[in-house]
């Protein structure tokens, strides 16, 4: 175990205008008390959106006479890197980040003679590592990730071939990587101070997916690129209007982990978090924009299917609660949302009105709820806007149209401006 460590390194609540500062203060104190009880385990963990390894579809086996084939099937695509180390000879695969729970090393190695052992675990906060002990020098012939665009699952496929010892030693060593840095977790207070009308509204725009995760795809269009284009245009509209400070979770086609998206919002002191998506349904037909807020149960079957693709872990103020008791995690999440859930609901209502007034037709039930992971930060009013469905020819045409996007962006701007006024007025009443 020492070698592995050294190498791997129920209830629902509601809160209306009758809530008082005293009640809010008591809730915050209660949150701190519960966190103190759970402190040791909670504080030792980092926020994460874990991929999970499917042992039934993964293997490490001999290939041909003396090569090695490795397939690792993951529940979602994540950044990874592959390299070899010498003395002793071993293959290293780093991921960001994989849950190894329930995986048997012996089962992965069954029926092969090229590797002598495998071990895996947390290497450093935000990164997981798998180490394969090699019986002889081997070079990585191919390394790639195959992603299922409909399910979001991915398979890392590695193929190794024998090499000379001198070549192996020369090629071994961890490569430099821009992805290697840890995600910066915002150094923010547990509860973000609520805005009462002073200063600009800080809006964080989150274009969904990106990089190795293109999201939904149809023809030559991808959800990731369409949402990046719209987010850039929406930022321009808000900035020109005045009264807004806009921050984007990504400005290019790159993969941004869930924990980093939420941390960007906290570091910016976000008043609002808006995640932008344009998904696709493999069954049935759906068209039009939809605005989601967080709920433990999806509004309908379509919402449930979409939530399954986005679902990861429960989040609380930058802390991973995936290992906590369900009752404790549920109570903490509900308490923390006493202030933000009603505010997010009102924001969603304003967005439905704004988008409908600007572009006309929306989804038949435009105001819905689902368990999207990106909405789970309890200290920031958060909504997810499905601007349309790429499985709908009409929606795809809209998303490709600069005129339609301009109208939708202006509708969102009007909604944010209206919500900011009513939300600030309510905050003033709570302070009196």
N, C-alpha and C positions, 0 to 999 in steps of 0.2 A: 504494500500500500504506500510505503514511503517513496518508492521509486515513481509510482504513478503520480503522487501529489507533487513531487519535485519537478516532474516533467510536464505534467498537464497544467500544473498550477490551477330570510323569511318575511321580515316585515316590510311593508311599504309605508312611506311617510309623505305628507303633503304640507305645504306651507304657503299661506296666502298673504294678503296685505295686512292681516291682523298680527303677523309675527312681530316681535319686538327685538330690540338690540339685546335685551337681557337673555331672551331665549337663544339668540344666535351665539352669544358669548358662552352660555352653558353648553351648547352643542360643541363648540370649538374646544372647550375644556375637556368634555367627554371624549372627543376624538384624541386629544393629546394623552389622556389617561389610558385609553385602549392601546394606542400606539406604544406607550411606555411598557405596557404589559407584554406586548408582542415584540418589543424593540429589538432584542438580540437577533432574532431570526429575520425580521423585516429589514433592519438597517444594513444587514450583511449582503443584501441582494440588490441587483440593479434592475431597472425597468427593462423588460424584454418582450419581444414578440417571437416566441419560439417556434421554429420548425420542428417537426417530429419525424424520426426515422421509422420507416415501416420495415421491420425485420423480415417479414414474409416476402418482400419484393427486393431485398438487398442481399448482396453476397460478396465474398472474397474467395476467388477460386483460381485454380491453375488454368492457363490458357495455352493450348498447344503443348509443345514438349517442355517448355520451361518459362513461359511468360506468366503474367499475373493479371487477372481481370477483376475489377472492383466496380460494382454498381451500388449506389446508395440512394434509395428512393425516399424523398422528403415530402412532407405535407405542403410545403411552399418553397418557392425559390428564395435563396439567400446568397449573399456574396460569399465566396470561398477562395482559398488559395492552396496550391499544392507544391511541395518541395521535398527534397530528401536531405537527410542528415547522416553524417559518417561517425564511426567509432562510438557506439555500434551503428550498423547500417539500418536505417529505418525510413519509412515513408511517412510524411506528416501532411494532414489535411486540416486546415483551419476553417471554421464556419462562423457566421454571424447570424444566428446562434441556433444550436440544435439541442433538443431534449432527448437524452439517451435513455430515458427511463424504460425499464423492462427489456433492454437489449442484452442478449447473451453473447459475449465474445466467442465462446466455443461454437455457437450456432453459425455465426458469420464465417468462421474459418473451416467449417466442416468440409472434409473431402479434398484438401489441398496440401501441398508439400513445399510451397515456395515461401510462405510466410510462417514464422514461428510463434507469433502472438499478435494480439491487437488489444488496445486499451483506449478509452475515451472518457471525456469529462469536460468540466469547465476549466479553461486555460487562464482566462482573466475576465473581468467583468465585461460582458457583451460578446465574448468570443468562446467558442467551443473547439476542442481539438481531438482528432483521432490519430493515433500513432500505430503503424503497422511495422512490426519487426521483420526484417528481411533476412533470409538465409544466405543471400549473396548479393553482389552489386547489381542494381537494376536501374534503368533509365525510364522516365515517364515518356512513353511514346505518344499518347494522346490523352487529353483531359478536356472534358466538355460537360455542359449541363443541358439536358433536354427538358423543356417546360411544356406542360399540357395547357394550352391557352384557355380551354373550357373549364378545367378544374383548378388550375393554379398550382398543381403538383409538379414536382421536378425530380429528375434523376441525374445525379452526378456520375459520370462514366469515366473511369480511369483505366488505361491499359499500359502495362509496364513490360519491358523486354530486357533481357540480360545485357550487361555492359561490362567493360573492362574496369578493374578496380581503380586505376588511375583516372579514368574518365568520370567514374562515379564520385570520387573524392573531389575532383575539380569542380564538378557541377553542384555539389551539395552545399547547403546553406540557405537560411531564410531570405527570401527576396524582399527588396524594398517595395512597399505598397502604400499608396495614398489612403487605402481603406483601413489601414491597420490601427489608426488612432481610435481611442475610445470615444463614444458619443458623449458630448458635454451635457451633463445634467444640470439644469438651471439652478443656480444658487438663489432660490427664491423662498419667501416665507410660505408656510403651509397654506395660508389663505391669501389669495391675491386681493388687494384692496379694490373695492367696487367703485367704479367711476360715478361721480355725481354731476357730470356736465362740464367739468373743467377739462381743457385740453382736447386734442383730437381723439377720435375713437380708434383704438389700435386693432386692426383687423388682420388676422393671419389667414392667408389663403393656402390651401393644401391641395395641389393638383394630384389626384390619386395615381398610384402605381409609378412606373418610371424605370428606366434602365433595363436590367434583366427581367423585370416584371412589367410587361407591356399592358397588362389588363386585358379587357375585352378587345377582340380584333375582328374586323370584317373587311374583305378586300384588301386594300392597302392602308386602311385607317386603323389606328390603335387608340384605345382609350387614353393611354398615358400621354401621347402626343397631342391629342385633341384637347385634353384638360389643361395641359401646359399652355397651349395657345390661348385658350379662353381665360386662364388665370392671368396671363400677361396683359390681355386686353382689359380685363376687369380691374386690375391694379391701375392701369392707365386712367380708366374712367373715374375711379375713386380718388386718385391723386389729383387729377385736374379739377374735380368738384370741390376739393378743399374740405377740411374737417376730418380727414382720415389719415392715419399712418398705416401703411400697408407693408406687411412682411410676408414673403413666400417661403414655404418649406423646401421648395426646390425651384431653381431657375433654369434648369436644363434637364435633358433626358438621362437622369441618373436614378439609381435605386436609393431610396431614403427609408431606413427602418422606422417602424412605428414609434419606437421610443425617442428617436431623434426628432420626428415631426412634433410630438407633444412637447419635448424639451425646447424646441425652437419657439413654440408659442409661449411657454412660461418665461423663457429668457427675455422675450420681447414685451412681457407684461401685457399679454393679449387681453382685450376686452371681449373679443369674439373669435371663434375658430370655425372656419368654413371649409369643409372638405368637398372637393369637386369630383364627380364621377359620371360615367356614361356607360353603364353596364350592358349586358346582353342576356337574354333568356334563351335557353336551348329548347324549351317547351312552351307552348302557348304564345300569346301575342300581347305586347304591352307597348304603349307609346306615350310620350309626353313627359314633362319635367315633374319631379317628385321631391319633396323636402322631408327629410327624416330627422327625428330626435331619438334619443336613446330610450330603449325599453327592454325589459328582460324577455318579453315575448313579442314576436313579430306581429305586425298588424294583419298580415295575410300570408298565404303560402308563398307568394312571390318574394315578399320581404324576407321570409325565413330562408329561402334559398340564397338570396343575396347575402344575408348575414352570415351564413355558413362559410362563404368565401372570404369574408373579412374578419371573422371571429378569431381572436388570439387569446389574450389574457385579461383578467380584471385589473384595472389600474387605479391607484390612489396616490395623488400628489407625488408622482415620480417613483413610487415604490411598487415592486412586483408582489402581488398578493396571490400568485398562482399556487404557492405551497401552504397557504393559510387555510384554516378551517372555513368551510363554506358559510357558516353562520356569522363568524367574525367578519369575514370579508364582505358579506352582504350588508351587515349593519353599518360598517364603516362607509361603504359606498353610498348607501341611502342617506346617512347623516350628512355626508359631505355635499350631497346634491340638494339639500333642503333649499338653499338659496338659488343655485344655478339651474335646476330643472325647470321651475316655472318661468324663469327668464328665457331659457332656450326655447321653451314652448311658444312664448309670445314672439320671439324672434322668428321662429318657423312660420307662425301665422302671418307675420308681416311679409315674409319672403314669398309666400304663396300669393298674397294679394299683389305684391310688386311685380312678380314674374308674370302672373296672369294678365295684369293690366298692360304689360309691355309687349308680350308675345301672343296673347290669346290662349289657345288651347293648351291644357296641361293634362297630366295623367288623370284618370277618372276619379281617383282618390288621392289628390296631390299632397295631403298632409298625413304622414305616416310615421310609424315608430319601428325600430329594429335594433338588434344588438350589435351594431357596428363598433369594432374595437376603437377606431379613431375618435369616437364620441365619448369615450369613457373617462376622460380627464374630468374629475368632478369640480374643479375649481375654475373652469372657464366655460361659459355658455357655448355649446358646440352644436352645429348642425351639419348634416351631409346633404348635398344637393345632387340628385341624379338629374342631370340636364336633359337626359333622354336615354333611349336604348339603341345601341348599335344594331340590334336585331330588327329594328324598325327602319325601313327605307326612308320614311318621312323624317324621322328623328335624325338619321345620319345626314340627310340633305340639309337639315337645319344647322347641325353642328359644323358642317362644312361651309355654311353661308356666313360671310362677314356681316351682312345686314342683320341676320337673325341673332348672331352672337352679340352684336352691338345693342340690340333691343333688350336681350336678356341681361346684359351687364348693367344697362341703365335701370332696369327693373330692380335688380339686386341693390344698386346704389340707393334708389328711392326707399326701399324697404329698410336698409340699414340706417338711413338718416331718420326715418320715422320712429324706428325702434329705439334709437339712441336717445331721442327726446323723452319718450315715455319711461324708459328704463332709468334715466337720470333723475326724473321727477320722483319716481318711486323710491330711489335710493335716498333722496333728500328727505322724504317723509320718514324713512326708517332711522335716519340720523337725528331727527328731532325728538 
